[in-house]
Amino acid sequence: MSRDGKNYAPDMSGIAQVVEPGEFVFAASHFDHGHIYGQIKGLAQAGGVLKALYEPDDSRIASVREDHPGVAVVQDFQEILDDPDIHLVTSAAIPNRRCDIGLQVMHAGKDYLTDKAPFTTLDQLESAKATVQATNQKYMVCYSERLCNESAWHAGELIRAGALGHILQVLNLAPHNLAAATRPAWFFDKTCTGGILTDIGSHQFEQFLYYTGASGGMVNFARVENFDNLDTPGLEDFGEVSLTLDTGASAYSRIDWFNPAASRTWGDGRTFVLGTKGTLEIRKYIDVTRGEGDKIFLVDDQQEVEIDCRGKVGFPFFGQLILDVLNRTEHAMSQDHAFKAAELSMQAQEIADQKR
């Protein structure tokens, strides 16, 4: 169990391959955030072949080169853009640079998978929408709190199967380890991150939309603060937001950098979902005092049940995405969904910023 959230990547060894070797070829670039390692693992475990890397800091790609001994390391990102064999580029750049990289990738005729948050401004979002429309390429987002967590994924399957009835409310709690001494300078610059609701919050908005089946919503309330890190005024260490979704469901999230020092993991992320026929709680990363996370606690009109998801559900998103790229379908995630989660998070950030 790790307290290092910035480099968190679950064991993805059980992912089923969906293509034969060479059918799906991808590249990876811009290793500014550790989530890139999980993105690479997910695509490779599902059968993708990692052909090329672009990252000026050799220390960031050493482990990837060991895992993929045939991968080429290029000195110019343009080499990846010009390679006709590459179907998709996955990246985890500094957040305010992610959109520009995605635009380059799509104009080169390739699909793009970025770490969250995919944008830091609404203008960037509009540029991406226009480029998707013009190129017919995909601008996908690895919202890893759901896509890279077996319990969060399985909860979605249960909800979609009607286990809770009509969804009335979703609550997300997302404490994170700050570990300030290990963070790069850009982490404390709001122009780079977009703020706590834009950055970490985009995970939460994606879950709100998915678990309720909503396609949009309205931000009722949003707040950000710097309570305890006044030496870094560009950091927001606390955020909260309330929404009403277009299904009528309500949603609330608290996001913060105050995960307690005694916690065995980098963040005790939990989600609570209320439906007309039942409730569930997702303990994503830890089951406090009892053991590992990836647990669902479900109560309906017939049973109380604890569901252990670790090692049993897998990470279907990556295989589904590969097939979407090859078949031009939208089974892993629709483009509208990926964009709407980001849009709502940035709208909430704007509302919160206006109050400060």
N, C-alpha and C positions, 0 to 999 in steps of 0.2 A: 504494500500500500504506500503510495507516494504522496508527499506534501508539495511536489513540484508541479503546479497546475499549468505553467506556461509550456512545459514539454510533455504534458500528459498524453498518452496514447495507450488504449487498452490492448490486451492480447487479441490479435485478429487472426490467429493461426487457423481458426475453424471456418473461415470464409470459404464458401464454395466457389470454384472457378466456373465462370459462365462463358468463357471463350477459350479457344485453342491458342497455344503460343504464337504470337505474331499477328493475331487478328485485331488486337487493340494495342496501340502504341501510344505512350504518353511521355511527357517531359515534366520536370519539376524545376521551379525557379524561385528566387527571392525568399531565402530562409530566415526572415526577420522574426518570425514567431515559430515556436516549437510545434505548433499544430501541424506544420507541414509534414512531419514524420508520420503522423497518423494517416494523413491524406495519401501519402505514398504507399504506406503499408496496405491500406484498404484497397486501393486500385490494383496493386501488385498481387495481393492474395486472391483477388477475384479473377486473376488471369491476365492482367495488363502487363505489358513489357515496358519497363522504364528505359528509354533510349538515351536521354540527354539530361544534363543538369546545368543550370546557370546559377552561380552564387560566388561572388568575389571572395568571400571568406572561406578558405579551404577547410578550416576547422569545423564549420557547420555541416559539411557534406561528407566528412570522413566515414561516419557510420553507414551512410547510404552507399558509398562506394564499396564498402566491405560487403554489404548485403546484395549489391548488384554489380558484380565485378566487370560486367560487360558494358556498363554505362559510360557514355562519353561526357566529358566535362568541357563545356564550350566557354570561350572567353568573351563572346558577344551574344547577347540575347537574340539578336537578329538571326543567328544561325538556327535557333530553334524555330523561329517564326518562318524561316525559309524552307524548313525540312518538310517535304510532302508526305512523309510516312507518319508524322505525328498527328494523332487525332485530337488530343486534348493537352492543355498545359495546366498543371496545378501549382498554386503559389500561396505564400503567406507573407506578403510584403508588409511594410509599415502601412497601417490602415488607409491613410490618405493617399497612398500611391496605388492601391489595389485597383481602382477603377481604370486609371490610365493604362496599366498593364493589361487589364482585361480587354480594353478597346483595341490595343495592338494585337492581341491574340485573335480576337474575332475578325478584325480586318484581314488577318493573315489566313482566314478560312479554317480556324480551329476553334474548338470549344474550350471553355475556361472553368476551372473549379478553384475558387478562392476560399481562404479562411474567412470566418466572420470577423469583424463586420465588413460587408462588401463595399461600403461607401462611408464617407464621413460628411457628405453634404447632399442635399436634395438635388442640386444641379448635377452632381456626378450621376445620380440615379437616372435623371432624364437623359443624359448622354448615353448611358448604357442601354436604356430602353430603345433609343433611336438606333443604336448600332445593332442590337438584336434584330430589330425590324428590318434594317437594311441588309444584314448579312445572313440572317436565318441561323446564326450560331447561338450556342447556349452560354449563358452567364450563370453558372451554378454556384451555390454557397454551401460550404460544409458547416452547417449549424450543429456542431458536434455534441451539444448537450442532449440532443435527441438521437441524432444519426449514429453517434459513436458510443451509445450506452444501451445495453441490451434491455434493461428494464424500461427505459423511456420508450424504446421502439415497440416493445411488446405491449406496453400500455396503450399505445396508439392502435395496435391490432385489436385489442380487447374492446376499446371504445368504438372503433369502426364496426365491429361485429355486434354492437348493441348491448354490451354487457352492463352498461350504466344507464341505458335509455337515452333520453334527450339531455345533452350536457348544458348545465345551468351556470357553472362557475369553474374557473381554473385559477389556482393560487400557486405561484412559484416563489421559492426562497432560494437565493443563490449567493451564499457567502463564499468568498475566495481568500486565499492567502495573498497578502501583499508582497512579502519578501522583497522589500524595496531595494536592498543592497544588490540584488541580482538583476534588477531591471535596467534596460538601456535608457538613455536619456530621452528618447522619443516617447517612452511610456508616460512621462510626466508632462508632456506637451499636448494640450487639448487640441491644437490644430492638427496634430498627427493622429489622435485616437478618436476625435469626435465627441468625447465625453462618455461617461459610464453607461448611460441609457442607449446610446448609439452602439457602443462596443459590446460589452457583456450583455446588455439588454436585448440585442438583436436575437440572441438565443431564446430569450423568454417570449418575445413576440412571435417567433416561429412556432413555438409550442402552443401558445394561445390559439393561433390560427388552425394548427393541425388537429389538436384535441377537440376543438369545438366544431370543426368543419367550416369555419368562417372564411370568407374571402376578403374581409375588410373590417373596419371598426372605427370607433371614435375615442380619442384620448380624453378622459374626463379630468384627470389630475396627474401631474408629474412634478417631481421634486428631485434636485440633486444638491449635495452638500460636500464640503470638505470639513469633517468634524475634528479629525485628529492628526492631520498631516499638513499642518500650516507651513512647514518648511518647503513643501512642494505645492505651490498654489495652483499649478496646472492640473493637479490630480483631483478628481472627485472620488471620495471613498465611500459614498453612500448615495443610493438612488432608489426611488420608489415610483410606481406608476399604477394608475387604474384606468381600465378601458371598458367600454360597452361594445361588443362585437355585433356584426350584422346578423347573427343568428339570435340575438337577444341575450346571449350569455355575457356574464361579467368576468373580468380578469384583473388580477392584481399581482404585482411582483415587488419584492424587495431584493435589491442587488447591493452588495457591499464588499469591502476589503477587510472585514473583521472576523474572518474565520479564526476561532480560538487557538492559541498556541498548543494546547493539549490535544487538539484533534489529530487523529492519525492520518488524515488525508488532506488534500489541498482545498477541499470545499465540500461541505455537507449539503449538496444540492438536493432539494426535495420539491415534489410537485403534488398537489392535492386537487383531485377532480371530483366535482359533485354532479351527479345526474339524477334524473327522476326515478331511477330504479336502483341506484347504488352509489357508492363512493369508492375511490381508491387513492392510496398514497404511494408515490414512487420514492424510494430511498436509493438515489442513483449511485453514490460512491462509497457510502459507509452506512452500516446499521449500528448506530452508536451503542457502545458497551457490549454489543453482541457479536459483531463480526463484519464480514464484507458487505458491500452494497449490492446493487442490481436486484433489489427486492421490490415486489409489489404487494401491498396489503389491500385486499378487495373485500368489500362487504356489500351484499345485496339482500334481496328478500328471502334467500334460501341458505346463505352460507357466509361464514367468515373464513378467508383463506389467505395464506401467505404463499406467494409464488416466487421461487428462486430462479432468476433468469440467467445467471452467470454461466457462460459456456453452453447455453441451451438454445439461444435465439440467433446468435450470430450478428452480422452487420450487413443486412441485405442491401442497404443503400448503394454500396459501391458496385456491386454486380448489376443492380438495376440501372445505375447511371451509365455504366459501360454499354449496356444494351440500348439504352436511350440514345447514346451518341451514335452507335452503329446503325440503329433503325429509325432514328429521328422521331422517337416517341417521348412521352413524358410520364413514365411510371415512377421513377425515383422521386421526382419533385417537379411540379410545374414551374415554368418561368414566372408566371404571375405570383405564385406563392413565395418564391425566393425573393422577388422584388418587394412584395407587400410587407413582409416581415421587416425588411430594412426600412421601408418608407415609414411605417408606424413608429419604429424605434427612433428615427430622426425627427419625426413630428413631435414625439414626446420630449426629446432632448431640447427642441426649440422652445416648447412651452415651459420646461423647467428653467432653461437659461433666462427667459424673460422675467422670471420671478426673483432672480438673484441680484 
